[in-house]
Each structure stands twice: as structure tokens, then as C-alpha cells.
């Protein structure tokens, strides 16, 4: 990592560049300006020299936009609450009358927020009494109660059986339940709507973080008055895109890893984190696999999402 006397180009004058960027965006908020500068510093000074050189290939405006979203969310790059995913800017040219797409050597970035940090933000919502996710396995019958709009489960949820879908539930302090169950086919269908859909990420639903994320995202969209931090995540966290990373370094495979660990490794392999030599190990809390899913207490009715 660069010393204080030998700053990399990206680390130089970042305070002035931050203020200039915020001026261009007509942001006149000293408190947010301080948060932005701190977030930018947090990212830049958590890098190795090699990663700083690679980040110089990213368009500055794209990098500054990513920092802006991170500051809005309040997430830390150094604490691995958020990371950036670079993708190469392509240009189309014609060769012998055939249109081909070629890389330019320049990159744009998007942000990805750690699922556990997202859950912490949800649990911290003022109106949140309870929030959880669960895998639903074969042998469980899923029923949508038409009188409440909520889901009811019958049967025993054996964690050793195959996953048939994912469930997420948000209970407000007023006793209103918002829940979402999506079967595997529906999750894949929703994921495939994205033009950059990666089929290999959705081949095995068992313990799959990508399946869970889609259900959580769709549940958050039907909950009213969500905080700005979560709204920013919903608008910017791209779950499906096929990113070409700046680093070719791979983690060593573990032959005994389960499907969940493989999904976590997939994210680590595709994500460019703040420290190439310290790829974060996601402390992922697997969705609850209760041995028996009790019938929930009768909640107050809620508006149904269309």
C-alpha cells in the first residue's frame, strides 16, 4: 500500500476532486460532502499499489458515481460492506462488413452491496419488528391466503431435501406482514429478464445466494416508506450482469465446499474489492431452515402488490 509520502495519482487531490464533482452535481450539503470525502478516502487508501494502478483504467466519472452511491448508502469499502465491479467499455466496429464488438481497455464500474449489510439495513428500519429469509424444501405445501394476501406453509421443511423456492418476510411494528415466496422457476424467469443474465449462476437453487437476493429485492419493492439507503441499493445493485474484472486472480477451490460457498466464491472471483490480496470472505448467514415451519399468527391485512 502506498505510503503517505508517495501517493499514487488517484490518491492525490482527492478532496478537491470530490468537491469539484459534487459542485458539478449541484450538491450543496456540507454534511454529505464530508461523508463523500470520507468514503472516497476509505476506498482509495484501502487499495494495494497494484489495484490502484488498475483502478486508473476506470473512467473517473464512473468511479466518482460509485463513491456517490456508496456514500448515500453509508457503506464502507474497507469493511467489505460494499465493493465495485468493473466492466470493460465495448465499442462496435465493422470488419469485412461484419459488425464486431471490441474492448477499449477502459472500464466503467457498478457497486454491489454485501447481502448481510443489506439485511442489517433492513433490520434497522424504524418500522421493522422482524425480518428473515428461508429456503423452502420439497415436502412443504405453499398456500397463498386470499383473505390476508400472505403465505401459509404446511408440512415439514427438511433442509436435506431439494429447495423448491425462497421466502422472505418483513413484519412491521404495527403488526402488518409483508412477505414474498418465489418458486425456483419464477426466480430464474425474473433473473433471465436481464440481458446480461448468467445461466450458470442459477443452475442449482440449493443454498444459492443469487436466488435469495432476488426474493429480498422484490419484497423490498412492496414495502412502503423504505429508507433512502435501501432505495439506492435497489436502484443500483445489479445482480445479474456479466462483468469482466480487472483482476485475473482466482481463489483456490475447495473440493468440499457446498453450493452456498461456491456461490460466495463466484462473487469473490468476479468482484474487484478494495484489496486484491485480501479478497473478502462473505460472512453469509444462510437462510433459516427450520425443521418445522409453524403457521404464522394472523397478521393485519396489507395492500397487495400488483
Buried (B, 14 or more C-beta within 10 A) or exposed (E): EBEEEEBBEBBEEBEEBBBEBBEEEEBEEEEBBEBBBEBBBBBBBBBBEBBBBBBEBBEEEBBBBBBBBBBBBBBBBBEBBBBBBBBBBEEEEEEEEEEEEEEEEBBBBBBBBBBEBBBEBBEEBEBBBEBBBBBBBEEBEBEEBEEBBBBBBEBEBBBEBEBBBBBBBBBBEEEBBBBBBBBBEBBBEBBEEEEEBBEEBBEBBBBBBBBBBBBBBBBBEBBEEBBEBBBBBBEBBBBBBEBEBBBEEEEEEEEEEEBBBBBBBBBBBBBBBBBBEEBBEBEBEBBEBEEEBEEBEEBEEBEEEE
